[in-house]
């Protein structure tokens, strides 16, 4: 999956039907942290959770408690800090050719000058609520299976 360098936020939401229209609720934290501004227009990309047909028949009311719990877990903040070093594996490449790795809770780390399959030690240079940008500090050899 390609992730744009202009990605501003990443979260899980439910599409809800309301009087002939459909809505996606933006978590309050996205406004509070300044990631998004109320009244502005944004491009939205939707990624299916690949739920089964049985899951699709549940009512919104029955799904709200689980969504609320997920939002509380996501609100804990990024699982990395600026200056922190981590070993990651590059899983994909972004539109600009930068490597994309994921850490806890699917948190995305963008790493320039890497290729898919690279295992590298990185240092987080910029951490946002939904994505971090890191620099390579050491290239680790690929392990043969």
N, C-alpha and C positions, 0 to 999 in steps of 0.2 A: 504494500500500500504506500503510495506517495503522500508525503505530508508537506504541505506548502510552507515555505519560510515565513509567510505572512500569517500563519496560524495564530489567532489571538486567544482562543479558549477551546477547551476540550472537556466535555462532561456528558453524562448520560441523562436523557430526558425521555418522557413519554409523549407521543403525539396524542392530543386530546381533542375530542369533538365538542364543539360548543355552538349551538344554534346555527347550524349550517356552515360553519367554518372550522378549520383545524388550527390548533395552537401548540406551540412548544414553549414550556415555561423555562425562563432563564433563571438560574439560581441567584439569589440576592447577593451572594459573595462575589459574583462576577462584576456587579455594579460597584459594590463596596470596595473591591480591590483596585478599581479603575481599569479593569481589563476591557469592559464595555461601558458605553455611555448611553443612558436612557434617551430615547428619541432619535438615535442614530440608526441608520440602515446598515445591515451586515449581510454578507453572503453566508449561507448555511449549507453545510454538507451533511448528509445523513448516511449513517452506516448501519445496516441491519444487524440485529443481535442474533439473527438466524433462529428465532424462536419457533417452536413447532406450532401447528395449527391449533392444538389444544391450548397452548399458552395464550394465543390470540383471542380466545373466547372469554378470558377472564374479564371481570368488570374493572373499571378504573379504581373503584373503591378498594377492591381486594389487592390491587398492586401498589397503592399509595404507601402502606407501611414499609414495604421493602424498599421502595424508591427513597423514602425519607431516611431509612437507615443508611443507604448508599451515600446519600448527600452528606450525612453526618460524617461518614468515614472519609469522603473526599475532602471535607472541610478542614481536616487535620493539617492540610498543607502539603507541599511537595515532599517526597521522600528523600530528597537530597538537599545539600546546602552548598552555597558558593565556597570554593576552595577545597571541597571534599574530593578525594580521589576514589575511583571505583574501577574495577575490571568489568568491561561490558563486551557483548558480542554484537556486531553490526548485523541487523536483520534485513534491512531494506535500504534503498537509496532515495533521497528526496529529489524534487524537481531540479534543484541546482547541483545535484551530484553528491551532496553531503550524506554521510552515513547516518542511519537511524537505529538507535538501540532502545530497548525498553527495560525498565527496572521495576520495582515493586508497584503493584496496582496498575500496571500498564503505562506508567509514567514515561513519556518520550524524552530521549536525550539525543540531540543533534550533534554529530561529530564530523567536522570537515576532514578531507583528505583520508578517507577510509573507504573500504570496499565491503560488500556483503561477505560475511563469514569471518572478517577480521576480529580477533580478540585483542582488545587494547585496554590499557590503563589510561583513564582520562581524569582531568581535573575540571570540575564544574566552574565555569567562569561567569555565567549568567543564569540565574534560576528564576523562573516565573512560576505562576500558579499551575500552569498546564504543560510547560515544556522547559527543558534546560539546554543550554549550549555549552559544550565542553571541548577542551583541547586535548590532543593525545600527548601523554607524557612518557609512554612506553608501549612498544608493540610486542605482544606476546605471541610466541609461536603457536600455530594451529596444532591441535592435538589430533592424532590419527586415532580412529575408533577401531 
